Amino acid sequence: MKLFRLALISSFIGLGAQSFAADIKIGAAEALTGPAAKYGVAIKNGFTLAMDEINAKGGVKGNKIALIIEDEQGKKEEAINVFKKLIFQDKVLMVFGPTLSNSAFAADPIAVAAKVVAFGTSNTASGITDMGPYVFRNSVMEQDVLPVVVKKAIAHFKLSKVAVIYGNDDAFTKSGYDAFKVALEANKLPVTATVTYAKGDIDFKAQLTKIKETNPDAIVCSCLAEEAANIILQTRSLGMKQPFIGGNGFNSPKLFEIAKNAADDTLLGSPWSSENTSPANKAFMNAFKAKFGSEPDQFAAQAYDAMYILSEALAGITLTNNLEKDRAAIYEALPKVKHEGATGKFEFVKAPSKAGKEAGYDAKQDAIVNIAKDGKFVLLK
């Protein structure tokens, strides 16, 4: 297990003589190695940028945010270990993460049992917040985004039939498939074939040959970025030219690193767009590029906003150095935050209770539909 401690010290350039009363220890469990690192590293960078900015401006009531990041490797068992360490050993105020929905389903119950906020910035599967009242997320659910994407795709591509491919052993891709299925049925769009694959597969030609035989107008794909990119390349090698309709997992530079222009005309939904010209997003993008030398993605933007959402909640409470009371205070303060940042206007909405069990808080935010052109996503006009 790799440990990354990202905390500014008071002598950091730009702080001058500013002194801090104490550190506010925040935990983060993210996939910094392994296949999911393409998301986790972007998330880490988004957190770091926001933390640096907040601390450079004096922190929160004179206290600096000290972020302790653990590498959960995109694995359920590692996410469990990381949550236990951060909560019980490091005694953090709250925990961000984990990166993947699969890991969240494994680790979040630990936070719920300990009455510690688990704040996901990249978990979009249905059922995440059903695990308990201490589960928060600012990542918009696939079931809220994908109906918007399907409707836009039908109009843009003039679709009359589609095929579907999805990963059947991952909580995120299965949840995305369920959301796509509901949206396709609601729009009365026939499905010519539905095929699946398993995590780790690299050869999709058997499934794609089956799809090719049905001649759909487009291919709906609930997949993570690397698998999606390879699926796109293999469709092109089979002479298939259909556009793709993707979910949240497509929104990574990894898609274009692998598929390059073969991914052109792929549609996806997101709360964030690089073409959003709001002052908050322009400032975020410029600062991110200056700090990391690369363009940000949706996952960096959501993490960046999440850190600011947390700082606003912290500004509304008085920390007592009693960990149990302070954890309860941040739990009470977070739902009251309304923030406008890189991803636009945001607020939490209480998820409905199920079977008498109190749920957590989902994101209330509008979806934006993007289309891939020349190796990047742009707003669909």
C-alpha positions in Angstrom: 0.0 0.0 0.0 1.5 3.3 -1.0 0.9 6.4 1.1 0.9 9.9 -0.3 0.8 12.8 2.2 -0.1 16.1 0.5 0.1 18.9 3.1 1.4 22.4 2.7 3.7 23.7 5.4 3.6 27.3 6.7 6.8 28.3 5.0 5.4 27.4 1.5 6.0 30.1 -1.1 3.0 32.6 -1.1 2.1 32.1 2.6 4.6 34.6 3.9 4.3 35.0 7.6 0.8 33.4 7.7 0.6 31.0 10.6 -2.0 28.3 11.2 -3.6 27.2 14.4 -3.8 23.5 13.4 -4.1 21.0 10.6 -7.5 19.8 9.4 -6.8 16.2 8.5 -8.8 15.0 5.5 -8.4 11.5 4.1 -8.6 10.4 0.5 -8.7 6.9 -0.9 -8.0 6.9 -4.6 -6.6 4.6 -7.2 -3.1 6.0 -7.9 -1.8 2.8 -9.5 -3.4 0.1 -11.5 -6.0 0.4 -14.4 -8.1 2.9 -12.5 -5.2 5.3 -12.0 -6.2 7.2 -15.1 -9.1 8.5 -13.0 -7.4 8.4 -9.5 -4.4 10.5 -10.5 -6.6 13.2 -12.0 -8.7 13.2 -8.9 -5.6 13.5 -6.7 -4.4 16.5 -8.8 -7.8 18.2 -8.5 -7.7 17.8 -4.7 -4.2 19.1 -4.5 -4.8 22.2 -6.6 -7.8 23.2 -4.6 -6.1 22.5 -1.3 -3.1 24.6 -2.4 -5.3 27.5 -3.3 -7.3 27.3 -0.1 -4.3 27.1 2.1 -2.5 29.9 0.2 -5.4 32.2 1.0 -5.2 31.5 4.7 -6.9 28.1 5.0 -10.1 27.8 6.8 -10.4 30.1 9.8 -6.6 30.1 10.0 -6.3 26.3 9.9 -4.7 24.5 6.9 -6.1 21.5 5.2 -3.8 18.5 5.4 -4.7 15.8 2.9 -3.6 12.3 3.5 -4.0 10.3 0.3 -3.8 6.5 0.2 -3.5 4.4 -2.9 -6.4 1.9 -3.0 -5.4 0.6 -6.4 -8.9 0.4 -7.7 -9.4 -2.8 -5.6 -12.2 -3.5 -3.2 -10.0 -5.1 -0.5 -7.5 -2.3 -0.7 -10.2 0.3 -0.4 -11.4 -1.4 2.8 -7.9 -1.4 4.2 -7.4 2.3 3.3 -10.7 3.4 4.8 -9.9 1.6 8.1 -6.4 3.2 8.2 -7.6 6.7 7.5 -10.6 6.5 9.9 -9.1 4.6 12.8 -5.4 5.2 12.6 -5.0 8.6 11.0 -8.2 9.8 12.6 -9.2 12.0 9.7 -12.2 14.3 9.9 -13.8 12.7 6.8 -12.8 10.6 3.7 -12.9 11.3 0.0 -13.2 8.4 -2.4 -12.8 5.7 -3.4 -12.3 6.1 -7.1 -14.5 3.3 -8.5 -18.1 2.4 -7.6 -17.1 -1.2 -7.0 -14.7 -0.1 -4.3 -17.2 2.3 -2.8 -19.7 -0.5 -2.3 -17.0 -2.4 -0.4 -15.5 0.5 1.7 -18.3 3.0 2.3 -20.1 0.8 4.9 -17.0 1.1 7.1 -17.4 4.9 7.2 -21.1 4.6 7.8 -20.6 2.3 10.8 -18.0 4.8 12.2 -20.3 7.8 11.5 -17.7 9.4 9.3 -18.5 11.1 6.0 -17.4 9.2 2.9 -17.5 11.8 0.0 -17.3 10.3 -3.5 -16.2 12.5 -6.4 -16.3 9.8 -9.1 -18.9 7.2 -8.0 -21.9 7.3 -10.3 -23.5 3.8 -9.9 -27.0 3.6 -8.6 -27.3 2.5 -4.9 -24.1 4.2 -3.7 -25.9 6.6 -1.3 -28.4 3.9 -0.3 -25.6 2.5 2.0 -26.3 5.1 4.6 -26.6 8.8 5.6 -22.9 9.4 5.8 -22.4 8.7 2.1 -22.1 11.9 0.0 -21.2 12.4 -3.7 -20.8 15.3 -6.1 -20.6 12.9 -9.1 -23.9 12.9 -11.0 -25.5 9.5 -11.2 -25.5 7.7 -14.6 -29.3 7.3 -14.3 -29.6 11.2 -14.3 -27.1 11.8 -17.1 -27.7 8.9 -19.6 -31.3 9.7 -20.5 -30.1 13.2 -21.6 -27.4 11.6 -23.7 -29.7 9.1 -25.4 -32.2 11.8 -26.3 -29.5 14.0 -27.8 -28.0 11.0 -29.6 -31.3 10.1 -31.2 -31.7 13.6 -32.6 -28.1 14.1 -33.6 -27.5 10.8 -35.4 -31.2 10.2 -36.4 -31.1 6.8 -34.8 -33.6 4.1 -35.5 -31.8 1.1 -33.8 -28.8 0.5 -31.6 -26.7 -2.3 -30.2 -25.4 -2.4 -26.6 -22.1 -3.7 -25.1 -21.2 -3.5 -21.4 -19.1 -5.0 -18.7 -21.2 -7.4 -16.7 -18.9 -7.8 -13.6 -18.4 -4.2 -12.5 -20.9 -2.1 -10.4 -20.3 1.0 -12.5 -20.7 -0.6 -16.0 -23.7 -2.7 -14.9 -25.4 0.3 -13.4 -24.7 2.3 -16.6 -26.2 -0.5 -18.6 -29.3 -0.5 -16.5 -29.7 3.3 -16.9 -29.1 3.0 -20.7 -31.7 0.2 -20.9 -34.3 2.4 -19.2 -33.5 5.4 -21.4 -33.6 3.3 -24.6 -37.0 1.8 -23.6 -38.4 5.2 -22.7 -37.4 6.5 -26.2 -38.8 3.4 -27.9 -35.4 2.8 -29.6 -35.0 -0.9 -30.6 -31.9 -2.8 -29.5 -30.6 -5.1 -32.2 -28.1 -7.0 -29.9 -26.9 -6.9 -26.3 -23.4 -8.4 -25.6 -21.2 -8.4 -22.5 -17.6 -8.8 -21.6 -15.6 -9.4 -18.3 -13.1 -7.1 -16.6 -9.6 -7.7 -18.1 -10.9 -8.8 -21.5 -8.8 -7.4 -24.4 -10.4 -9.2 -27.4 -13.9 -8.1 -28.1 -14.1 -9.3 -31.7 -16.6 -12.1 -31.1 -19.1 -9.7 -29.4 -18.5 -7.0 -32.1 -19.0 -9.5 -34.9 -22.4 -10.3 -33.4 -23.2 -6.6 -33.3 -22.0 -6.1 -36.8 -24.4 -8.7 -38.1 -27.4 -6.7 -36.8 -26.3 -3.5 -38.5 -27.2 -0.9 -35.8 -27.1 2.8 -36.3 -24.9 3.3 -33.2 -23.3 1.3 -30.4 -24.2 2.0 -26.8 -21.2 1.2 -24.5 -21.2 1.2 -20.7 -17.5 0.7 -20.3 -14.4 2.2 -18.6 -12.1 4.3 -20.8 -9.4 1.7 -21.7 -11.9 -1.0 -22.5 -14.0 1.5 -24.5 -11.0 2.6 -26.5 -10.1 -0.9 -27.5 -13.7 -1.7 -28.4 -13.8 1.3 -30.6 -10.5 0.3 -32.3 -11.7 -3.2 -32.9 -15.0 -2.1 -34.4 -13.0 0.0 -36.9 -10.8 -3.0 -37.7 -14.0 -4.9 -38.6 -15.1 -2.1 -41.0 -17.7 -0.8 -38.6 -18.2 2.9 -38.7 -21.0 3.4 -36.2 -20.7 6.2 -33.6 -20.6 5.3 -29.9 -22.8 6.5 -27.1 -20.9 6.3 -23.8 -21.2 6.9 -20.1 -19.1 8.6 -17.5 -16.2 6.1 -17.9 -15.4 7.5 -21.4 -14.5 10.9 -20.0 -10.7 10.3 -19.7 -7.7 11.3 -21.9 -7.0 7.6 -22.0 -9.8 7.2 -24.5 -7.9 9.3 -27.1 -4.5 8.1 -26.1 -5.6 4.6 -27.3 -8.3 5.2 -29.9 -7.1 8.6 -31.2 -9.5 9.9 -34.0 -11.2 6.5 -34.2 -13.3 7.8 -31.2 -14.6 10.7 -33.2 -18.4 11.2 -33.0 -18.6 9.4 -29.6 -21.2 11.1 -27.4 -21.2 11.2 -23.6 -22.7 13.1 -20.8 -21.0 15.0 -18.0 -21.6 17.8 -15.6 -18.3 19.4 -16.9 -17.0 20.6 -20.2 -13.6 22.2 -21.1 -15.7 24.6 -23.2 -17.6 26.0 -20.3 -16.4 29.6 -20.4 -17.5 30.6 -16.8 -14.9 32.5 -14.8 -14.7 29.6 -12.3 -14.0 27.0 -14.9 -11.5 29.1 -16.8 -9.6 29.9 -13.6 -9.6 26.2 -12.7 -8.4 25.1 -16.1 -5.6 27.7 -16.3 -4.4 26.9 -12.8 -4.5 23.1 -13.4 -2.5 23.4 -16.6 0.0 25.8 -15.0 0.6 23.4 -12.0 0.5 20.0 -13.8 1.4 20.8 -17.4 -1.7 19.0 -18.8 -5.3 19.7 -19.5 -7.8 18.7 -16.7 -10.7 16.3 -17.2 -14.0 15.8 -15.5 -12.6 13.8 -12.6 -10.1 16.5 -11.8 -12.8 19.2 -12.0 -15.1 17.2 -9.7 -12.4 16.7 -7.1 -11.4 20.3 -7.3 -15.0 21.4 -6.6 -15.4 18.8 -3.8 -12.5 20.3 -1.9 -14.0 23.7 -2.1 -17.4 22.3 -1.1 -15.7 20.8 2.0 -13.9 24.1 2.8 -17.3 26.0 2.7 -18.8 23.4 5.1 -15.7 23.8 7.3 -16.1 27.6 7.3 -19.6 27.1 8.8 -18.6 25.1 11.9 -16.2 25.5 14.8 -13.8 22.7 15.3 -13.5 21.5 18.9 -10.6 19.0 18.7 -13.1 16.4 19.9 -13.0 14.1 16.8 -16.5 12.6 17.3 -18.1 16.0 17.7 -16.2 17.4 14.7 -17.1 14.5 12.5 -20.7 15.0 13.4 -20.5 18.7 12.7 -19.1 18.3 9.2 -21.8 15.7 8.5 -24.4 18.3 9.5 -22.8 21.2 7.6 -22.1 19.5 4.2 -25.8 19.3 3.0 -26.2 23.0 3.5 -23.5 24.0 1.0 -24.4 25.4 -2.4 -21.4 25.9 -4.6 -20.7 27.3 -8.0 -17.4 26.0 -9.4 -15.6 24.4 -12.3 -18.6 22.1 -12.9 -21.2 24.8 -12.6 -23.9 25.2 -10.0 -24.0 22.4 -7.4 -26.0 21.4 -4.3 -26.7 18.1 -2.5 -30.0 16.4 -2.5 -31.1 13.9 0.1 -31.5 10.4 -1.5 -34.8 8.7 -0.7 -34.8 6.2 2.1 -35.3 2.6 1.1 -36.8 -0.2 3.2 -36.8 2.1 6.2 -33.0 2.7 5.9 -31.8 6.4 5.8 -29.8 7.2 2.7 -27.1 9.7 2.0 -26.7 12.7 -0.4 -26.6 12.8 -4.2 -25.6 15.5 -6.6 -28.1 17.9 -8.0 -26.5 19.2 -11.2 -27.4 19.5 -14.8 -25.8 17.2 -17.5 -23.9 18.5 -20.5 -23.6 16.4 -23.6 -20.2 16.3 -25.3 -19.0 14.8 -28.7 -15.6 13.7 -29.6 -13.8 15.6 -32.4 -10.2 15.4 -33.3 -9.0 13.8 -30.1 -11.0 15.7 -27.6 -14.6 16.2 -26.3 -16.4 19.4 -27.3 -19.9 20.6 -26.6 -22.6 19.1 -28.8 -24.1 22.0 -30.6 
